[in-house]
Amino acid sequence: MPEGPTIVILKEEVAKFDGKEVIAVTGNTKIDLDRLLHQKATFKSWGKHFLICFDGFTVRIHFLLFGSYLIDETKSAQIRLGLTFPNGQLNMYACGVKILEGDINDHYHWSEDVMNEDWNPKKAKAKLKEVPNKLACDALLEQDIFSGVGNIIKNEVLYRIFVHPKSEIGEIPAKKITEMIDEAKNYSFDFLRWKKQNELKKHWLAHTKKTCKRCDLPIIKEYTGIKKRRSFYCENCQILYQ
């Protein structure tokens, strides 16, 4: 599943279509394709959501587990939604497509998106205080707190701040909570930079790793929390707060 930085890259890549008219629409999505025809598009992102905004409505794209996109290219798979502009094409595959009616600002709080200029860390801290029993591995994946953070970012953030993924939020020291919030943003922008340079995996410290670089001990792989997502952590240097 693409994480927030990957969606930001997509938004940057489609900038050449910003303000352009949709001159053809295709795809096997169930939305009314004719509604998009001859409309002018602008693009936004919120976390893992790619937003194609038109006058009075927005098409929300969620790439789920196996979604993908191509610009000015096609592949043999069925197109879920394809948009043709006077200067090129955007084709999306295996994704969720939904119409959001009205002003897009009524649907999203931009202060929840760690990569948005309106990101509000104080709001994230207040929301974490409301869930003291939630595990750190689950809290970092809550999109209404850390929109855009996915499993890779979760694992790398917790490793960076020396916190065990099964730590309870209410037991983690306030200083560490602040570090968690700050690193959620910092690592997301590191992710963005490394992804653009095609070297993201080279910089992973914990995710999918076998050995802790700090302790030279085995990295534990475990499906943790309510969400049962893969966690990679070191039992020696990542402190368990309970």
C-alpha positions as CSV (number, residue, x, y, z in Angstrom):
1,M,0.0,0.0,0.0
2,P,1.5,3.4,-1.0
3,E,2.3,5.6,1.9
4,G,1.9,9.4,2.0
5,P,5.2,10.3,0.3
6,T,4.4,8.1,-2.7
7,I,1.1,10.0,-3.2
8,V,3.0,13.3,-2.9
9,I,5.3,12.1,-5.7
10,L,2.2,11.3,-7.8
11,K,0.8,14.7,-7.2
12,E,4.0,16.3,-8.4
13,E,4.2,14.1,-11.4
14,V,0.7,15.1,-12.6
15,A,1.3,18.8,-12.2
16,K,1.4,19.2,-15.9
17,F,-2.3,18.3,-16.0
18,D,-3.3,20.9,-13.4
19,G,-6.0,23.1,-14.7
20,K,-6.3,21.0,-17.9
21,E,-9.6,19.8,-19.4
22,V,-10.4,16.1,-19.4
23,I,-11.0,15.3,-23.0
24,A,-11.6,11.5,-22.6
25,V,-12.4,9.1,-19.8
26,T,-12.2,5.3,-19.6
27,G,-12.0,2.6,-17.0
28,N,-14.1,-0.1,-15.2
29,T,-14.9,1.9,-12.2
30,K,-18.6,2.2,-11.3
31,I,-18.6,6.0,-11.0
32,D,-20.3,8.1,-13.6
33,L,-17.4,8.6,-16.1
34,D,-19.4,11.2,-18.2
35,R,-19.4,13.5,-15.2
36,L,-15.7,14.0,-15.5
37,L,-15.7,14.7,-19.2
38,H,-14.8,18.3,-20.2
39,Q,-14.1,19.2,-16.5
40,K,-10.9,20.9,-15.5
41,A,-8.9,19.0,-12.9
42,T,-6.7,20.1,-10.0
43,F,-4.8,17.7,-7.7
44,K,-4.3,17.3,-4.0
45,S,-3.2,14.6,-1.6
46,W,-4.2,13.8,1.9
47,G,-2.2,11.0,3.5
48,K,-2.7,7.9,1.3
49,H,-5.5,9.5,-0.7
50,F,-4.9,11.0,-4.1
51,L,-7.6,13.7,-4.9
52,I,-8.6,14.8,-8.3
53,C,-10.7,17.9,-7.8
54,F,-13.3,19.3,-10.1
55,D,-15.9,22.1,-9.8
56,G,-18.3,20.9,-7.1
57,F,-16.9,17.4,-6.5
58,T,-13.7,15.4,-6.1
59,V,-12.6,11.9,-7.2
60,R,-10.8,10.2,-4.4
61,I,-8.3,7.5,-5.3
62,H,-7.0,5.0,-2.8
63,F,-4.4,2.6,-4.2
64,L,-5.2,-0.1,-1.6
65,L,-2.7,-3.0,-1.4
66,F,-1.8,-3.4,-5.1
67,G,-2.9,-0.2,-6.9
68,S,-0.6,1.5,-9.4
69,Y,-0.6,4.3,-11.9
70,L,1.1,5.2,-15.2
71,I,1.5,8.5,-16.9
72,D,1.4,8.6,-20.7
73,E,1.7,4.8,-20.7
74,T,-0.6,1.8,-20.4
75,K,-0.2,-1.9,-19.5
76,S,-2.1,-5.0,-20.1
77,A,-4.1,-4.9,-16.9
78,Q,-7.6,-3.3,-16.9
79,I,-7.7,0.4,-16.3
80,R,-9.7,1.3,-13.2
81,L,-9.8,5.0,-14.2
82,G,-8.1,6.6,-17.1
83,L,-8.1,10.4,-17.8
84,T,-6.9,11.9,-21.1
85,F,-5.8,15.6,-21.1
86,P,-4.7,17.6,-24.2
87,N,-1.1,17.0,-23.1
88,G,-1.2,13.4,-21.9
89,Q,-2.8,10.6,-20.0
90,L,-3.1,9.4,-16.4
91,N,-4.1,5.7,-16.0
92,M,-4.8,4.1,-12.6
93,Y,-5.1,0.4,-11.8
94,A,-6.5,-1.8,-9.1
95,C,-7.5,1.2,-7.0
96,G,-10.6,2.3,-5.1
97,V,-12.5,5.2,-6.7
98,K,-15.1,7.3,-5.0
99,I,-16.9,10.6,-5.6
100,L,-16.8,13.1,-2.8
101,E,-19.5,15.8,-3.3
102,G,-19.0,19.5,-2.6
103,D,-16.0,21.4,-1.3
104,I,-13.0,19.1,-0.7
105,N,-12.1,21.1,2.4
106,D,-15.3,19.9,4.0
107,H,-14.1,16.3,3.7
108,Y,-10.5,16.6,5.0
109,H,-8.6,18.1,7.9
110,W,-5.3,19.1,6.4
111,S,-3.8,19.4,9.8
112,E,-3.8,15.6,10.1
113,D,-1.5,15.1,7.1
114,V,2.1,14.8,8.2
115,M,3.3,16.1,4.8
116,N,0.9,19.0,4.5
117,E,2.1,22.5,5.3
118,D,-0.9,22.8,7.8
119,W,0.2,19.7,9.8
120,N,-0.5,20.3,13.5
121,P,1.7,18.3,15.9
122,K,-0.1,19.7,18.9
123,K,-3.3,18.2,17.5
124,A,-1.6,14.9,17.1
125,K,-0.4,15.0,20.7
126,A,-3.9,15.8,22.0
127,K,-5.4,12.9,20.1
128,L,-2.7,10.5,21.5
129,K,-3.7,11.5,25.0
130,E,-7.2,10.3,24.3
131,V,-6.0,6.8,23.5
132,P,-3.6,5.8,26.4
133,N,-4.2,2.1,26.0
134,K,-3.5,2.0,22.3
135,L,-0.2,0.4,21.3
136,A,2.4,2.6,19.6
137,C,2.3,0.3,16.5
138,D,-1.4,1.0,16.1
139,A,-1.3,4.7,17.0
140,L,1.2,5.5,14.3
141,L,-1.1,3.9,11.7
142,E,-4.2,5.9,12.8
143,Q,-4.9,8.1,9.7
144,D,-6.8,10.7,11.7
145,I,-3.7,11.3,13.8
146,F,-0.8,10.6,11.4
147,S,-2.3,10.7,7.9
148,G,0.1,9.3,5.4
149,V,2.1,7.1,7.8
150,G,2.2,3.5,6.8
151,N,3.9,0.4,8.0
152,I,7.4,1.3,6.7
153,I,7.3,4.7,8.3
154,K,5.9,3.2,11.5
155,N,8.7,0.7,11.9
156,E,11.4,3.2,11.1
157,V,10.1,5.9,13.4
158,L,9.9,3.5,16.4
159,Y,13.4,2.2,15.7
160,R,14.7,5.8,15.5
161,I,13.3,6.8,18.8
162,F,14.1,3.5,20.6
163,V,10.5,2.6,21.4
164,H,9.1,-1.0,21.3
165,P,6.0,-1.2,19.0
166,K,3.9,-2.9,21.7
167,S,4.4,0.0,24.1
168,E,1.2,1.6,25.4
169,I,0.8,5.3,24.5
170,G,-0.2,6.3,28.0
171,E,3.0,4.8,29.5
172,I,5.4,6.3,27.0
173,P,7.2,9.3,28.5
174,A,6.1,12.7,27.2
175,K,9.5,13.4,25.7
176,K,9.3,10.2,23.7
177,I,5.7,11.0,22.5
178,T,7.1,14.3,21.2
179,E,9.9,12.5,19.5
180,M,7.4,10.1,17.9
181,I,5.3,13.0,16.5
182,D,8.4,14.8,15.2
183,E,9.9,11.7,13.6
184,A,6.6,10.8,11.9
185,K,7.0,14.0,9.9
186,N,10.8,13.9,9.6
187,Y,10.9,10.3,8.3
188,S,8.1,11.0,5.9
189,F,10.2,13.7,4.2
190,D,13.3,11.5,4.3
191,F,11.2,8.8,2.7
192,L,10.1,11.3,0.0
193,R,13.7,12.3,-0.8
194,W,15.0,8.7,-0.9
195,K,12.1,7.5,-2.9
196,K,12.8,10.2,-5.6
197,Q,16.4,9.0,-5.6
198,N,15.4,5.4,-6.0
199,E,17.3,4.4,-2.8
200,L,14.6,4.1,-0.1
201,K,15.3,0.5,0.8
202,K,19.0,1.3,1.2
203,H,18.2,3.5,4.2
204,W,15.9,1.1,6.1
205,L,17.3,0.5,9.6
206,A,14.6,-1.9,10.9
207,H,11.9,-2.6,8.2
208,T,12.5,-6.2,6.8
209,K,15.9,-6.3,8.5
210,K,17.4,-9.4,10.2
211,T,19.9,-7.8,12.5
212,C,19.9,-4.6,14.7
213,K,22.6,-2.2,13.5
214,R,23.0,-0.8,17.0
215,C,23.1,-4.0,19.0
216,D,24.2,-6.7,16.5
217,L,21.3,-8.8,17.8
218,P,18.4,-10.4,15.8
219,I,15.6,-8.1,14.7
220,I,12.2,-9.5,15.7
221,K,9.5,-9.8,13.0
222,E,6.0,-10.0,14.5
223,Y,2.4,-9.1,13.6
224,T,1.5,-6.7,16.3
225,G,-1.5,-4.7,17.6
226,I,-5.1,-4.7,16.6
227,K,-4.1,-4.0,13.0
228,K,-1.9,-7.1,12.9
229,R,0.7,-5.4,10.7
230,R,4.3,-6.5,10.4
231,S,6.6,-5.0,13.0
232,F,10.4,-5.2,12.9
233,Y,12.1,-4.3,16.2
234,C,15.0,-5.0,18.5
235,E,14.1,-6.2,22.0
236,N,17.3,-4.9,23.4
237,C,17.4,-1.3,22.4
238,Q,13.7,-0.5,21.8
239,I,12.1,0.0,25.3
240,L,8.8,-1.6,26.1
241,Y,6.6,0.9,28.1
242,Q,3.7,-0.9,29.8
